[in-house]
Amino acid sequence: MTATPPLTTPIDCETAVRRLWDYIDGALAEHAAVEVATHLAACAKCPPHFAFARSFLLAVGRTATIAPHGAATRERVLRALEAEGFSRAG
Protein backbone atom coordinates (compact mmCIF):
# COMPACT_ATOMS: atom_id res chain seq x y z
CA MET A 1 0.00 0.00 0.00
CA THR A 2 1.43 3.40 -0.98
CA ALA A 3 1.33 6.34 1.39
CA THR A 4 -1.07 9.11 0.52
CA PRO A 5 0.63 12.51 0.43
CA PRO A 6 -0.73 15.00 2.94
CA LEU A 7 -3.47 17.22 1.63
CA THR A 8 -2.41 20.78 1.03
CA THR A 9 -4.49 23.74 2.01
CA PRO A 10 -4.68 26.95 0.04
CA ILE A 11 -2.29 29.62 1.30
CA ASP A 12 -2.54 33.39 1.01
CA CYS A 13 -0.04 35.76 -0.59
CA GLU A 14 1.56 36.69 2.72
CA THR A 15 2.29 33.05 3.51
CA ALA A 16 3.65 32.43 0.02
CA VAL A 17 6.00 35.43 0.20
CA ARG A 18 7.18 34.43 3.69
CA ARG A 19 8.19 31.09 2.18
CA LEU A 20 9.79 32.68 -0.90
CA TRP A 21 13.50 32.16 -0.13
CA ASP A 22 13.05 28.66 1.32
CA TYR A 23 10.98 27.71 -1.73
CA ILE A 24 13.61 29.01 -4.15
CA ASP A 25 16.36 27.26 -2.15
CA GLY A 26 14.41 23.98 -2.17
CA ALA A 27 14.38 24.03 1.64
CA LEU A 28 10.64 23.63 2.22
CA ALA A 29 9.00 20.39 3.26
CA GLU A 30 7.30 18.76 0.28
CA HIS A 31 3.75 19.69 1.30
CA ALA A 32 4.76 23.33 1.91
CA ALA A 33 6.49 23.49 -1.49
CA VAL A 34 3.35 22.10 -3.14
CA GLU A 35 1.26 24.74 -1.35
CA VAL A 36 3.52 27.49 -2.68
CA ALA A 37 3.58 26.04 -6.21
CA THR A 38 -0.22 25.74 -6.19
CA HIS A 39 -0.54 29.32 -4.97
CA LEU A 40 1.84 30.59 -7.66
CA ALA A 41 -0.15 28.80 -10.35
CA ALA A 42 -3.37 30.53 -9.27
CA CYS A 43 -2.17 33.97 -8.12
CA ALA A 44 -1.67 36.96 -10.38
CA LYS A 45 0.36 38.98 -7.85
CA CYS A 46 2.97 36.60 -6.43
CA PRO A 47 4.79 35.16 -9.47
CA PRO A 48 6.59 38.46 -10.22
CA HIS A 49 8.03 38.47 -6.67
CA PHE A 50 9.35 34.95 -7.10
CA ALA A 51 10.71 35.71 -10.59
CA PHE A 52 12.53 38.77 -9.24
CA ALA A 53 14.03 36.77 -6.38
CA ARG A 54 15.30 34.08 -8.76
CA SER A 55 16.76 36.68 -11.12
CA PHE A 56 18.35 38.48 -8.20
CA LEU A 57 20.00 35.30 -6.94
CA LEU A 58 21.29 34.49 -10.44
CA ALA A 59 22.72 37.99 -10.80
CA VAL A 60 24.37 37.85 -7.40
CA GLY A 61 25.73 34.41 -8.19
CA ARG A 62 27.43 35.79 -11.28
CA THR A 63 29.28 38.30 -9.12
CA ALA A 64 30.59 35.70 -6.65
CA THR A 65 34.12 35.88 -8.00
CA ILE A 66 34.57 39.59 -7.33
CA ALA A 67 35.85 41.28 -4.18
CA PRO A 68 33.20 41.50 -1.46
CA HIS A 69 33.48 45.28 -0.88
CA GLY A 70 33.65 48.58 -2.68
CA ALA A 71 32.18 50.65 -5.46
CA ALA A 72 33.37 48.22 -8.14
CA THR A 73 31.34 45.42 -6.54
CA ARG A 74 28.26 47.61 -6.38
CA GLU A 75 28.65 48.54 -10.04
CA ARG A 76 29.01 44.90 -11.14
CA VAL A 77 25.90 43.88 -9.20
CA LEU A 78 23.93 46.74 -10.74
CA ARG A 79 25.11 45.79 -14.25
CA ALA A 80 24.16 42.15 -13.64
CA LEU A 81 20.69 43.20 -12.49
CA GLU A 82 20.30 45.43 -15.54
CA ALA A 83 21.28 42.48 -17.74
CA GLU A 84 18.37 40.60 -16.18
CA GLY A 85 16.00 43.43 -17.10
CA PHE A 86 15.90 45.43 -13.88
CA SER A 87 16.48 49.17 -13.97
CA ARG A 88 18.60 51.17 -11.57
CA ALA A 89 16.78 53.03 -8.82
CA GLY A 90 18.04 56.60 -8.37
C-alpha beads as a LAMMPS data file, in Angstrom:
LAMMPS data file: protein, C-alpha beads

90 atoms
89 bonds

1 atom types
1 bond types

-500.0 500.0 xlo xhi
-500.0 500.0 ylo yhi
-500.0 500.0 zlo zhi

Masses

1 110.0

Atoms # bond

1 1 1 0.000 0.000 0.000
2 1 1 1.429 3.399 -0.977
3 1 1 1.328 6.336 1.393
4 1 1 -1.073 9.114 0.519
5 1 1 0.635 12.510 0.435
6 1 1 -0.731 15.000 2.940
7 1 1 -3.472 17.224 1.629
8 1 1 -2.407 20.779 1.031
9 1 1 -4.489 23.736 2.007
10 1 1 -4.676 26.953 0.037
11 1 1 -2.289 29.625 1.298
12 1 1 -2.539 33.389 1.009
13 1 1 -0.044 35.761 -0.594
14 1 1 1.557 36.690 2.724
15 1 1 2.294 33.050 3.512
16 1 1 3.652 32.432 0.024
17 1 1 5.997 35.427 0.201
18 1 1 7.184 34.434 3.693
19 1 1 8.195 31.089 2.182
20 1 1 9.785 32.679 -0.901
21 1 1 13.496 32.162 -0.125
22 1 1 13.054 28.662 1.323
23 1 1 10.981 27.712 -1.734
24 1 1 13.610 29.006 -4.146
25 1 1 16.359 27.263 -2.149
26 1 1 14.409 23.983 -2.171
27 1 1 14.380 24.026 1.636
28 1 1 10.641 23.626 2.223
29 1 1 8.996 20.389 3.260
30 1 1 7.302 18.760 0.278
31 1 1 3.751 19.689 1.305
32 1 1 4.758 23.332 1.911
33 1 1 6.488 23.494 -1.486
34 1 1 3.346 22.099 -3.135
35 1 1 1.258 24.738 -1.350
36 1 1 3.520 27.494 -2.684
37 1 1 3.575 26.043 -6.212
38 1 1 -0.219 25.736 -6.186
39 1 1 -0.544 29.315 -4.971
40 1 1 1.843 30.590 -7.661
41 1 1 -0.153 28.799 -10.355
42 1 1 -3.367 30.525 -9.268
43 1 1 -2.170 33.967 -8.116
44 1 1 -1.665 36.959 -10.384
45 1 1 0.356 38.984 -7.851
46 1 1 2.975 36.600 -6.428
47 1 1 4.793 35.159 -9.474
48 1 1 6.594 38.459 -10.225
49 1 1 8.032 38.471 -6.673
50 1 1 9.351 34.947 -7.103
51 1 1 10.706 35.714 -10.590
52 1 1 12.528 38.775 -9.237
53 1 1 14.032 36.768 -6.376
54 1 1 15.295 34.076 -8.761
55 1 1 16.763 36.681 -11.122
56 1 1 18.354 38.483 -8.202
57 1 1 20.002 35.297 -6.945
58 1 1 21.291 34.491 -10.436
59 1 1 22.717 37.994 -10.804
60 1 1 24.373 37.854 -7.396
61 1 1 25.731 34.413 -8.194
62 1 1 27.435 35.792 -11.285
63 1 1 29.278 38.303 -9.123
64 1 1 30.586 35.703 -6.653
65 1 1 34.120 35.877 -8.000
66 1 1 34.566 39.591 -7.325
67 1 1 35.851 41.277 -4.178
68 1 1 33.196 41.505 -1.464
69 1 1 33.479 45.276 -0.880
70 1 1 33.650 48.584 -2.676
71 1 1 32.185 50.652 -5.464
72 1 1 33.366 48.224 -8.144
73 1 1 31.344 45.417 -6.544
74 1 1 28.258 47.611 -6.382
75 1 1 28.654 48.541 -10.041
76 1 1 29.008 44.902 -11.144
77 1 1 25.900 43.877 -9.197
78 1 1 23.933 46.742 -10.740
79 1 1 25.107 45.795 -14.250
80 1 1 24.160 42.148 -13.637
81 1 1 20.691 43.205 -12.488
82 1 1 20.297 45.434 -15.540
83 1 1 21.284 42.481 -17.741
84 1 1 18.369 40.599 -16.184
85 1 1 15.999 43.431 -17.099
86 1 1 15.896 45.426 -13.877
87 1 1 16.483 49.167 -13.975
88 1 1 18.600 51.169 -11.570
89 1 1 16.781 53.034 -8.821
90 1 1 18.043 56.603 -8.369

Bonds

1 1 1 2
2 1 2 3
3 1 3 4
4 1 4 5
5 1 5 6
6 1 6 7
7 1 7 8
8 1 8 9
9 1 9 10
10 1 10 11
11 1 11 12
12 1 12 13
13 1 13 14
14 1 14 15
15 1 15 16
16 1 16 17
17 1 17 18
18 1 18 19
19 1 19 20
20 1 20 21
21 1 21 22
22 1 22 23
23 1 23 24
24 1 24 25
25 1 25 26
26 1 26 27
27 1 27 28
28 1 28 29
29 1 29 30
30 1 30 31
31 1 31 32
32 1 32 33
33 1 33 34
34 1 34 35
35 1 35 36
36 1 36 37
37 1 37 38
38 1 38 39
39 1 39 40
40 1 40 41
41 1 41 42
42 1 42 43
43 1 43 44
44 1 44 45
45 1 45 46
46 1 46 47
47 1 47 48
48 1 48 49
49 1 49 50
50 1 50 51
51 1 51 52
52 1 52 53
53 1 53 54
54 1 54 55
55 1 55 56
56 1 56 57
57 1 57 58
58 1 58 59
59 1 59 60
60 1 60 61
61 1 61 62
62 1 62 63
63 1 63 64
64 1 64 65
65 1 65 66
66 1 66 67
67 1 67 68
68 1 68 69
69 1 69 70
70 1 70 71
71 1 71 72
72 1 72 73
73 1 73 74
74 1 74 75
75 1 75 76
76 1 76 77
77 1 77 78
78 1 78 79
79 1 79 80
80 1 80 81
81 1 81 82
82 1 82 83
83 1 83 84
84 1 84 85
85 1 85 86
86 1 86 87
87 1 87 88
88 1 88 89
89 1 89 90
